[in-house]
Amino acid sequence: MAKKVLTATNAQYFMPQVGKAIRDILKQGKNVVVEFKEHKAKRSLAQNKLLWVWNQEIANHFRDHFGQENSSEDVHEVFVRKKFGVKVIQAGNEEPIIVRKRTRKLNTKEFSEYLNWVEQYCAEYLELMLPQPDDLYTLAIYGDANNVSH
């Protein structure tokens, strides 16, 4: 059986299916593992899109004000490292490598907090007011009230 996210709205529908799936496996003489944990939605498409709009704006700002040619990917790398730091991994005799947190693994709440941090950092330290495209900004920062996974 696939993973299911149960909500107050759909639990009544899915609970009989979950029970049947468990009974079917037990009838085959197999053991079943049931795990309960809070569902945390991964970053939303709106959040990701806003971040890359902002990364490009920041890259443009660096070019216009500091004469630095940076890509939006360069900006992303710098800001993620600045916010979350890095980790040095040593594997046996191999050369140590430096890795950073992956924003794709942030849930919607964590990603929203990261976007707020980027916006504040740019305003305070770069004197850059990032654009806030109406629908995109609202969806990215506050989420979709109709989407139960937020």
N, C-alpha and C positions, 0 to 999 in steps of 0.2 A: 504494500500500500504506500502511496506517495505521502509526503508530509502535508498536513492540513493546518491552516491557521484558523482556529475557532474564535468566533466573536460572539457577542451577545445576540447578534442578528442571525447568524448561521448555525449556531451550536445545535439547535433543535433539529435541523436538517442533517447535519453530519454525524451526530452522536450514534444514531442507529447504524450508520455505515461503518463507523469505527468499531463498534461492538461486534458487528458481523465479521469484519476482517479479522479481529482477534479470535473469535470463535472458530473461524475457518482454519486458521493456522494451528490452533490447539487441537482441533480434530485430526490433523495430520500427524499428531504426536510431536510437534515441534514447540520449542519455547518461544515466548514473545517478550520483547523488550518494549516497555512503554515509558516514554520520557515526556515530562511536562516542563516547559520553560516559557518565559515571557517572550512574545514575538516582538522583535525590533526590526522595523523595516529598514532596508538599505537606503542609501541616499536616493533621492528622487531624480528624475530626468531634469526637472526644472532647476534643482540645486546644482547639478552638474553643468547644465547649460549656462546658468548665471556665473558660476565660478570661471568658466572659460571665457565668457564675455569680459569679466573683470580682469583675468590674467592678461588678455590682450590690451585692455585699457592701461594697465600698469606697465606693460612692455612699451606701449606708445609714450607714456609719461617718462619712463627712463630714457627713451630716445630723445624726446623733445627737451627735457630739462637737464639731462646729464650726458647726452651724446653717446649713450650706451645702446648697442644693438642687441637686444635680448628677445628671444621668442617667447610666446605664451608658455611653452613648456619649461623654458629656463626660469621664468617667474614662478611657475608652479613649484618647481624643485626648491627654489630659494625659500618661498613662503612656508611650504610644508615643513622643511627642515627648521626654519626659524620658530614655528609654532610648536612642533612636536619633538624636535631634537632628532638625534640619530642614534643608531645602535651599531657597535662594532662586533662583528662575528668572527670568531677564530675557529677554524676547523683543522685540527691536527697541525701539521707543519705548513699548511697552505698560508699564503699571504692573507692577512686579515682583510675583511671587506666591510665597508660602511653602508648601512641600509637605513632607509627612512620609513616612516609609517605610510601606508597606502590609504589614500582618501577613499578609494572604492570600498574599503571595509568599514567605513564609518556608517552608523545608522543615521536616520533622518535628523534626530535631535543633535547628535554630535556634529553632523555636517552643517546644520543651521548655526550652531555655536562657532564653528570654524569660519563660516561666511561672515558672521558678525565680527569676529576677530579681525579678518582681512579688511573689512570695511572701516573699522575703528583704527587699525594700524595705518591704513592709507591716509585717512583724514588727519591723524595726529602727527605722524612722522614724515609723510610725503606731501602733505598739504594737497591731497588729491581726493576729490569727492567722486566716488564711483557712481556710475549711472544706476538708476533703479527703474528699469523698464517695468511699467505698472503691473501687468499680470504676472510676468516672470518673477519679479522681485517678491510679490506677495506669496505666490506659490512656493518659492524657494525658501523663504524665511519662515512663513507661518503655516505652510502646508495646505492641503486640500481638506477642508472640514468634512467632505463627503467620503474621503478615503479612510477606511477603518484602520489601515495599517500605519497611520501616522500617530 
